[in-house]
């Protein structure tokens, strides 16, 4: 009798727990009906989804009220919580899907603390799992979105791919520890206000974030005073603990590796992927990283890329026809949002593959008004140009924005086709104690086509004029051969086409690297002062352009000293702790002649 009573009590408790669990997982809001522009939707905008560790994820669900059968769902999981997100969910419903927008834990109606990046790998999986169990779901889910939202899609497949997740469409993807807040080891200042933007309240602190003058003044004050980088929030007056936390991890260590797929974890990602990015997208480094790692560890990866002359925002939705002084070719003016939903129709509904996707790599050839298609990044080109840095003047003059003493004119050094004396070098001196000037040079950040070249304190090198047209397709590579009188330094390399009329066309955004990290992201390798070393390139942004007969290629190399990124004083200490007191003697960089560039090209 006693055992029977105990069994009854246990079963009652289990049933009670099951009911509580179901209540926690069930939507807390009955759908309401709204009608707009002749369309009727069922809307739930206050759903809280429970995670395994007890957190709550705020989600919005919008369905077409006329749908009678379970439907595939399109998920947009973001840290950028906005009151207008209902429109995004409606857009998916208008395309024949259940539209779901969910937020990083702590955002929107979630009662938890706001923590970017750390929990997305588990939280996104929980959201997909919840979607798959709803009556309106046919157990098919696709994810899309750009930047941080691109990252959340890769986070969702870190440990395993949920059976209901059929595809991801990450655009301009963030890759924490690889492409932000640092790039090839160099931290960028524009990440500093981002933490306030996403963490100061449950939605977005647009007022503070949009105060450009405040952040400009902070950058300049920090630069002029020479304070430690990790003390920037003390200078600002507002604590920024997440900024400081990330500076504690300058290498690609477990802190970053736990956020997204790492090495062999890419092998199990067997769902189709469509990625989009641009030649002038700060997030292209992340997009390239995921593509290269996915195809490296999964030889059968079905991973498509669409890339063109787009910016960070243009490559997510609809690119502008005019960017930074350049009118993009008519064929490049595609609607990326519609491409994404055409892809969903292909994967989730069995319709035809989008016509643009003729191969895995789909790239717009600037200046040719054409798209190119290749099975891999390597097969975009069928030839390679190789050039060495020569200390001989090329004889080619160009308009300079700096006072060169030659009436605003300067002359390039030569990009030589044959090896030059390995002991030849050009010497650059950067005095970190002198804050009256910068080493800033033209980069494509603010202008693509320019009448002049801002070399800064660096050097420019030019090829001979080409005698025929060809396509430059892909990322340049090679090695920089240098010696410095310190243990470390940061540098920038930019590639231009100098057209026959003397204008400069920035072929992509610049390559930025920290010497001690370019050979191994996971372990810092300091340089030996005054010892020559060869530095390979990390991830270099790719591009594609028709190079015209009579044009030249121009490479600009430069050390970094400016108010827009962390300053590496070269002591070998944690760079974020260095101050202007660590500057001491000027940095002397010797750029040697056995430095070389390999430039991928396609010839007919």
VOGU-3710 file (C-alpha; in Angstrom, 3 decimals, decimal comma):
1> xxxxxxxxxx> 0,000/0,000/0,000  2,822/2,362/0,971  4,648/1,615/-2,287  1,443/2,271/-4,226  1,024/5,634/-2,532  4,640/6,538/-3,220  4,253/5,577/-6,889  1,097/7,682/-7,188  2,840/10,693/-5,634  5,872/10,287/-7,924
11> xxxxxxxxxx> 3,693/10,036/-11,030  1,754/13,106/-9,944  4,970/15,046/-9,430  6,294/13,968/-12,829  3,024/14,974/-14,467  3,128/18,302/-12,646  6,708/18,928/-13,777  5,758/18,015/-17,343  2,889/20,508/-17,306  5,149/23,230/-15,880
21> xxxxxxxxxx> 7,808/22,462/-18,503  5,264/22,625/-21,289  3,945/25,912/-19,994  7,462/27,316/-19,927  8,062/26,261/-23,504  4,660/27,247/-24,856  3,901/30,688/-26,249  2,583/32,910/-23,488  0,489/34,910/-25,926  -2,576/34,000/-27,927
31> xxxxxxxxxx> -2,173/35,060/-31,555  -3,911/38,285/-32,470  -5,166/39,046/-35,945  -4,087/42,157/-37,825  -4,876/43,253/-41,369  -2,612/45,472/-43,452  -2,738/46,242/-47,179  -5,393/43,608/-47,684  -3,319/40,889/-45,969  -4,278/39,220/-42,700
41> xxxxxxxxxx> -1,652/37,992/-40,262  -1,610/36,031/-37,020  0,854/37,776/-34,737  2,550/36,746/-31,506  5,099/39,338/-30,449  5,627/38,532/-26,753  6,789/34,921/-26,791  9,410/33,840/-24,241  11,268/30,633/-25,082  13,006/28,886/-22,181
51> xxxxxxxxxx> 16,570/27,630/-22,557  18,111/24,640/-20,844  19,910/26,834/-18,312  16,779/28,790/-17,412  17,208/31,890/-19,575  14,390/33,373/-21,649  14,563/34,244/-25,332  12,115/36,811/-26,678  10,622/35,844/-30,031  8,139/37,287/-32,516
61> xxxxxxxxxx> 6,097/35,023/-34,789  4,018/36,162/-37,761  1,920/33,823/-39,908  -0,315/34,251/-42,900  -3,813/33,877/-41,455  -4,956/32,045/-44,583  -2,328/29,278/-44,313  -4,128/26,018/-43,549  -1,173/23,629/-43,538  2,078/23,619/-41,524
71> xxxxxxxxxx> 4,705/25,786/-43,226  8,484/26,213/-43,296  9,827/28,941/-41,042  12,416/31,645/-41,689  14,370/32,647/-38,582  16,244/35,909/-37,995  18,108/35,738/-34,659  19,629/39,078/-33,713  21,090/41,234/-30,977  19,729/44,325/-32,744
81> xxxxxxxxxx> 16,296/44,356/-31,126  14,057/46,986/-32,702  10,401/47,898/-32,265  10,072/47,621/-36,052  11,056/43,930/-36,182  7,437/42,950/-36,705  7,854/44,191/-40,282  10,716/41,760/-40,865  8,610/38,836/-39,672  5,732/40,019/-41,907
91> xxxxxxxxxx> 8,098/40,083/-44,876  8,765/36,377/-44,407  5,034/35,722/-44,126  4,505/37,641/-47,378  6,936/35,236/-49,040  4,969/32,217/-47,863  6,842/31,385/-44,667  6,293/31,663/-40,959  8,376/34,671/-39,995  10,288/34,351/-36,719
101> xxxxxxxxxx> 12,502/37,014/-35,179  14,276/36,091/-31,958  16,714/38,035/-29,815  19,951/37,463/-27,982  19,221/36,592/-24,357  18,621/39,717/-22,328  17,214/41,655/-25,279  13,606/42,676/-25,814  11,309/41,135/-23,191  13,950/38,721/-21,903
111> xxxxxxxxxx> 14,588/39,327/-18,188  18,201/38,105/-18,369  21,457/40,044/-18,533  22,557/41,086/-22,020  25,548/39,023/-23,091  26,680/39,297/-26,731  28,196/36,272/-28,506  28,679/33,858/-25,591  25,385/31,945/-25,553  24,306/32,093/-29,177
121> xxxxxxxxxx> 25,517/28,575/-30,002  23,071/27,052/-27,504  20,317/29,670/-27,626  19,848/29,557/-31,408  19,606/25,772/-31,261  16,910/26,086/-28,576  14,923/28,508/-30,728  15,086/26,175/-33,750  14,028/23,275/-31,551  11,054/25,290/-30,253
131> xxxxxxxxxx> 9,995/26,228/-33,791  10,100/22,577/-34,890  7,600/21,599/-32,186  4,909/24,152/-33,060  1,664/23,124/-34,745  2,277/25,583/-37,581  5,748/24,184/-38,355  6,482/21,557/-41,009  9,887/20,991/-39,343  11,772/22,954/-41,995
141> xxxxxxxxxx> 13,684/26,051/-40,888  15,972/28,438/-42,746  18,041/31,208/-41,169  19,296/34,449/-42,691  20,691/37,869/-41,804  23,892/39,846/-41,816  26,809/40,887/-39,621  26,086/39,726/-36,043  23,062/37,866/-37,437  25,364/36,106/-39,870
151> xxxxxxxxxx> 27,456/34,988/-36,919  24,427/33,616/-35,030  23,734/31,254/-37,920  27,213/29,766/-37,723  26,852/29,604/-33,936  23,636/27,626/-34,421  25,540/24,802/-36,142  28,628/24,770/-33,921  27,862/21,594/-31,951  25,471/19,876/-34,343
161> xxxxxxxxxx> 22,936/20,770/-36,986  19,358/20,602/-35,726  17,349/18,171/-37,930  14,852/20,931/-38,715  17,497/23,423/-39,881  17,752/22,973/-43,647  19,880/25,959/-44,684  21,612/29,108/-43,470  22,131/32,326/-45,456  24,768/34,332/-43,568
171> xxxxxxxxxx> 25,586/37,739/-45,063  28,659/39,843/-44,216  29,207/37,520/-41,274  30,847/38,583/-38,063  33,525/36,128/-36,899  34,428/36,968/-33,280  38,144/36,682/-32,612  38,909/36,537/-36,346  37,263/39,549/-37,957  36,108/41,551/-34,933
181> xxxxxxxxxx> 36,819/43,298/-32,692  40,248/42,672/-34,224  41,371/41,832/-37,753  44,547/39,813/-38,175  45,324/40,810/-34,566  44,626/44,564/-34,794  41,724/45,961/-32,718  39,549/48,643/-34,314  38,079/51,536/-32,315  34,643/51,470/-33,898
191> xxxxxxxxxx> 33,844/48,411/-31,785  34,116/50,475/-28,591  30,719/52,240/-28,878  29,086/49,068/-30,240  28,970/47,524/-26,791  27,018/50,518/-25,480  24,750/50,357/-28,515  23,612/46,788/-27,897  23,933/46,512/-24,111  22,737/49,768/-22,567
201> xxxxxxxxxx> 19,057/48,831/-22,771  16,731/46,072/-23,918  16,590/47,447/-27,436  19,293/49,748/-28,869  20,914/52,883/-27,485  20,715/54,756/-30,766  21,085/58,181/-29,140  24,498/57,469/-27,652  25,711/55,358/-30,569  24,746/57,965/-33,154
211> xxxxxxxxxx> 26,707/60,696/-31,383  29,552/60,591/-33,880  31,175/63,708/-32,498  31,485/62,093/-29,075  33,304/59,052/-30,447  35,502/61,127/-32,744  36,515/63,316/-29,829  37,247/60,245/-27,706  39,439/58,739/-30,441  41,381/61,962/-30,847
221> xxxxxxxxxx> 41,787/62,521/-27,088  43,018/58,953/-26,613  45,438/59,348/-29,530  46,789/62,695/-28,394  47,199/61,705/-24,736  48,684/58,305/-25,504  46,661/56,467/-22,845  46,497/52,682/-22,698  43,928/51,220/-25,074  42,272/49,225/-22,302
231> xxxxxxxxxx> 41,693/52,440/-20,358  39,660/54,086/-23,089  36,443/53,756/-21,082  38,081/55,525/-18,142  38,904/58,359/-20,502  35,357/58,304/-21,833  33,773/58,270/-18,372  31,393/55,367/-19,075  32,396/51,852/-17,956  32,649/49,408/-20,862
241> xxxxxxxxxx> 33,287/45,994/-19,243  32,629/43,959/-22,401  35,181/46,001/-24,321  37,731/45,363/-21,588  36,890/41,662/-21,406  37,568/41,149/-25,088  40,943/42,861/-24,822  41,993/40,111/-22,404  41,914/37,689/-25,349  44,156/39,084/-28,124
251> xxxxxxxxxx> 44,888/35,587/-29,482  42,277/33,282/-30,975  41,921/31,287/-27,766  39,150/29,165/-26,205  37,212/32,306/-25,315  36,584/32,926/-29,030  36,662/29,299/-30,174  33,656/28,494/-27,978  31,476/30,994/-29,840  31,407/29,475/-33,339
261> xxxxxxxxxx> 32,539/26,351/-35,220  36,220/25,602/-34,719  38,324/23,399/-36,994  36,792/19,880/-37,160  33,424/21,227/-35,990  32,934/22,471/-39,552  32,974/18,863/-40,795  29,441/18,052/-39,602  27,865/21,088/-41,284  26,166/19,278/-44,167
271> xxxxxxxxxx> 23,328/21,675/-44,975  23,464/24,075/-47,951  24,926/27,515/-47,253  24,520/30,702/-49,262  26,804/33,576/-48,181  26,819/37,148/-49,467  29,422/39,871/-49,006  31,108/42,729/-50,845  34,512/43,928/-51,961  34,026/46,992/-49,724
281> xxxxxxxxxx> 32,482/45,119/-46,797  34,283/45,197/-43,465  32,711/41,779/-42,781  34,245/40,082/-45,817  37,068/38,689/-43,671  34,527/36,766/-41,588  32,679/35,505/-44,658  35,946/34,257/-46,166  36,955/32,583/-42,926  33,760/30,522/-42,718
291> xxxxxxxxxx> 33,943/29,592/-46,399  37,567/28,448/-46,221  37,148/26,496/-42,979  33,893/24,872/-44,089  35,322/23,685/-47,401  38,586/22,645/-45,731  37,014/20,353/-43,152  34,006/19,226/-45,213  35,148/18,336/-48,722  31,513/17,942/-49,814
301> xxxxxxxxxx> 30,369/21,270/-48,421  27,535/22,803/-50,436  28,657/26,374/-49,836  27,757/29,128/-52,304  29,110/32,677/-52,334  27,741/35,813/-53,992  30,092/38,791/-53,908  30,193/42,121/-55,717  31,056/45,812/-55,263  28,946/46,087/-52,130
311> xxxxxxxxxx> 29,360/47,658/-48,710  28,543/46,054/-45,368  24,897/47,111/-45,555  24,489/46,804/-49,308  25,527/43,141/-49,277  22,743/42,318/-46,804  19,693/43,704/-48,580  19,849/45,903/-51,688  23,110/47,560/-52,734  23,295/51,212/-53,618
321> xxxxxxxxxx> 23,977/51,997/-57,269  26,607/54,542/-56,225  29,180/53,896/-53,471  32,136/56,062/-52,447  32,493/57,752/-55,824  31,902/54,631/-57,913  28,837/53,781/-60,010  28,486/50,021/-59,818  27,765/48,119/-63,031  24,061/47,606/-63,868
331> xxxxxxxxxx> 24,333/43,812/-63,546  25,606/44,267/-59,981  22,429/46,063/-58,941  20,636/42,978/-57,675  18,101/42,678/-54,863  19,886/40,469/-52,347  16,789/40,123/-50,151  14,874/38,631/-53,078  17,842/36,389/-53,891  17,720/35,079/-50,318
341> xxxxxxxxxx> 14,012/34,249/-50,505  14,502/32,648/-53,930  17,124/30,476/-52,230  14,662/29,578/-49,479  12,116/28,632/-52,149  14,759/26,377/-53,708  15,789/24,653/-50,478  12,568/24,683/-48,444  9,959/24,394/-51,211  11,782/22,520/-53,975
351> xxxxxxxxxx> 11,611/25,314/-56,546  14,322/26,176/-59,086  17,770/27,294/-57,970  18,330/31,058/-58,392  19,805/31,709/-61,857  22,689/33,766/-60,499  24,097/30,709/-58,717  25,757/29,091/-61,733  28,618/27,770/-59,601  29,826/27,858/-55,987
361> xxxxxxxxxx> 31,642/31,203/-56,315  29,638/33,933/-58,053  31,458/37,242/-58,403  30,749/40,487/-60,229  33,590/41,677/-62,464  33,749/45,436/-61,899  34,115/47,425/-65,087  33,010/44,519/-67,279  29,291/44,623/-66,406  29,392/40,849/-66,083
371> xxxxxxxxxx> 29,258/38,072/-63,498  31,904/35,389/-63,221  31,369/31,905/-61,836  33,885/29,374/-60,512  33,786/26,144/-58,486  36,242/27,506/-55,895  38,114/30,649/-54,891  41,298/29,276/-56,423  39,613/28,620/-59,782  38,510/32,233/-60,205
381> xxxxxxxxxx> 41,937/32,821/-61,798  44,027/30,980/-64,374  47,286/32,893/-63,973  49,320/34,713/-61,314  51,288/37,937/-61,504  54,281/38,098/-59,157  55,987/41,337/-58,193  58,840/42,357/-55,887  59,330/45,605/-53,981  62,133/47,559/-55,609
391> xxxxxxxxxx> 63,756/50,684/-54,204  64,099/52,122/-57,715  61,835/54,985/-58,715  59,398/54,003/-61,453  59,382/57,406/-63,125  55,572/57,459/-62,901  54,355/60,621/-61,190  51,078/60,878/-59,313  49,092/63,506/-57,452  49,740/63,311/-53,714
401> xxxxxxxxxx> 47,598/64,701/-50,909  50,676/65,209/-48,754  53,159/68,027/-49,278  56,052/66,221/-50,930  57,978/69,320/-51,838  57,312/68,561/-55,507  54,259/70,760/-56,063  51,901/68,061/-54,869  53,471/65,386/-57,077  55,304/62,239/-56,090
411> xxxxxxxxxx> 56,795/59,258/-57,904  56,069/55,583/-57,252  58,746/53,052/-56,531  58,764/49,999/-58,788  56,925/46,701/-58,564  59,545/44,599/-60,321  58,678/41,463/-62,272  62,054/39,851/-61,519  63,604/39,276/-58,080  65,665/42,188/-56,837
421> xxxxxxxxxx> 68,568/42,243/-54,395  67,239/40,752/-51,175  69,383/43,191/-49,206  67,783/46,251/-50,809  65,285/48,042/-48,627  63,308/51,206/-48,100  63,396/52,582/-44,579  60,349/54,046/-42,846  60,488/55,822/-39,487  57,426/56,244/-37,264
431> xxxxxxxxxx> 57,765/58,357/-34,126  54,965/57,290/-31,789  55,704/60,202/-29,445  54,818/62,692/-32,182  51,025/63,039/-32,301  51,063/65,959/-34,729  50,626/63,620/-37,704  49,234/60,238/-38,698  50,387/57,465/-41,013  46,922/57,325/-42,546
441> xxxxxxxxxx> 46,773/56,465/-46,235  44,095/56,023/-48,885  42,205/52,825/-48,241  38,842/52,610/-49,980  36,988/53,232/-46,698  35,671/56,598/-47,870  36,503/56,774/-51,562  36,912/54,127/-54,229  37,841/56,371/-57,139  40,211/59,247/-56,386
451> xxxxxxxxxx> 42,261/61,813/-58,281  45,183/61,514/-55,866  46,867/59,045/-53,557  47,448/59,547/-49,852  50,510/57,458/-49,099  50,956/58,736/-45,565  54,463/57,964/-44,356  54,538/54,739/-46,352  55,618/53,862/-49,862  53,782/53,241/-53,111
461> xxxxxxxxxx> 54,966/50,807/-55,781  53,674/50,596/-59,354  53,874/48,092/-62,186  54,582/48,976/-65,773  51,497/49,859/-67,819  49,729/46,728/-69,069  49,506/46,163/-72,822  46,159/44,336/-72,728  43,023/43,919/-70,637  42,643/41,171/-68,043
471> xxxxxxxxxx> 40,590/40,371/-64,945  42,020/40,568/-61,445  40,072/37,888/-59,548  40,568/36,940/-55,912  42,880/37,914/-53,043  46,517/38,885/-53,358  49,039/36,861/-51,390  52,780/36,616/-50,885  55,147/37,681/-48,115  56,323/40,914/-46,589
481> xxxxxxxxxx> 60,055/40,792/-45,808  60,940/43,267/-43,044  63,133/44,004/-40,082  62,238/46,373/-37,269  64,075/47,683/-34,233  61,292/46,547/-31,875  59,462/43,304/-31,096  56,243/43,942/-32,977  54,425/46,333/-35,294  51,142/46,750/-37,160
491> xxxxxxxxxx> 50,966/47,448/-40,868  48,597/48,064/-43,742  48,687/47,073/-47,419  46,342/48,523/-50,037  45,969/47,574/-53,701  44,890/50,047/-56,403  44,466/50,239/-60,132  45,953/53,453/-61,504  43,950/54,017/-64,660  45,436/55,568/-67,835
501> xxxxxxxxxx> 43,956/58,950/-66,889  45,860/58,883/-63,581  42,939/58,132/-61,256  43,235/55,607/-58,434  40,688/52,830/-58,042  40,786/51,085/-54,636  40,263/47,426/-55,492  39,049/46,490/-52,007  39,360/47,563/-48,401  42,908/47,399/-46,984
511> xxxxxxxxxx> 44,736/44,453/-45,513  45,646/45,130/-41,877  47,931/42,854/-39,863  49,900/42,559/-36,634  53,292/41,004/-37,290  53,243/38,797/-34,184  49,921/37,146/-35,136  49,991/36,715/-38,912  51,746/33,339/-38,724  49,557/31,924/-35,947
521> xxxxxxxxxx> 46,318/33,457/-34,632  46,396/31,243/-31,554  49,946/31,971/-30,359  51,788/35,242/-30,420  55,240/35,123/-32,014  57,245/38,251/-31,296  59,889/39,478/-33,721  63,578/39,681/-32,862  64,690/43,327/-33,068  66,812/44,096/-36,158
531> xxxxxxxxxx> 66,422/40,567/-37,522  64,898/40,134/-40,947  61,697/38,100/-41,040  59,182/37,083/-43,690  55,537/37,659/-42,840  52,814/35,840/-44,798  49,441/37,460/-45,300  46,431/36,411/-43,265  42,949/36,732/-44,750  43,066/39,319/-47,545
541> xxxxxxxxxx> 39,822/40,679/-48,936  39,055/39,402/-52,412  37,981/41,493/-55,374  37,265/41,256/-59,090  37,795/43,951/-61,696  38,591/44,303/-65,354  42,047/45,930/-65,484  42,240/48,016/-68,632  45,067/48,270/-71,133  47,310/51,168/-70,095
551> xxxxxxxxxx> 46,517/50,778/-66,385  49,020/49,939/-63,654  48,663/48,130/-60,364  49,801/50,113/-57,335  50,599/48,699/-53,891  50,868/50,968/-50,824  52,615/49,654/-47,675  52,656/51,481/-44,375  53,065/51,082/-40,639  50,083/52,087/-38,498
561> xxxxxxxxxx> 49,853/55,105/-36,195  46,393/56,646/-36,188  43,445/57,327/-33,837  41,229/54,629/-35,347  42,841/51,423/-34,103  44,944/50,112/-31,248  48,534/51,426/-31,310  51,248/48,787/-31,165  54,348/50,344/-29,559  56,398/47,196/-30,107
571> xxxxxxxxxx> 57,464/46,348/-26,540  56,059/42,827/-26,700  53,665/43,473/-23,807  49,913/43,123/-24,180  49,346/45,903/-26,710  46,196/47,115/-24,962  48,308/47,924/-21,885  50,988/49,921/-23,701  51,031/53,717/-23,445  52,935/56,516/-25,100
581> xxxxxxxxxx> 55,554/56,067/-22,365  56,435/52,774/-24,088  57,168/54,528/-27,372  60,757/55,543/-26,576  62,827/55,426/-29,771  60,970/55,673/-33,112  59,942/52,508/-34,922  62,220/51,850/-37,900  60,803/49,539/-40,577  62,987/48,221/-43,364
591> xxxxxxxxxx> 60,855/46,992/-46,266  63,096/44,547/-48,168  63,243/43,820/-51,885  62,491/40,120/-51,493  58,989/41,046/-50,353  56,656/39,793/-53,056  53,020/39,927/-54,061  51,124/37,253/-55,945  48,087/38,629/-57,725  45,529/36,201/-59,200
601> xxxx> 44,330/37,077/-62,701  42,195/35,593/-65,437  43,186/35,902/-69,071  41,015/34,910/-72,001
//
